Amino acid sequence: MVHAAFILIQTSPGKAWTIAEKISKMDGVKIAYPVTGPYDIIAYIESKEEIVQLLKEIIAKIHSIKGVRRTLTAIVMH
């Protein structure tokens, strides 16, 4: 079974494109898109293993990027 999650990310003004590019290069991240609306980036995470530990690692890396203000994670239910 493939486990998946979406991470919605708010950034400082003018940072979405640069941050999305950095996030899209992280292991486990399939894609990260700059978007319109209350969040600036949506990242899609996928793993064949348990996703919770992977999410913890990815979210810690995302929060270490200068310009990231807040995240919201939605795990896909199967």
Buried (B, 14 or more C-beta within 10 A) or exposed (E): EEBBBBBBBBBEEEBBEBBBEBBBEBEBBEEBEBBEEEBBBBBBBBBEEEBEEBBEEBBEBBEEBEBBEEBEBEBEEE
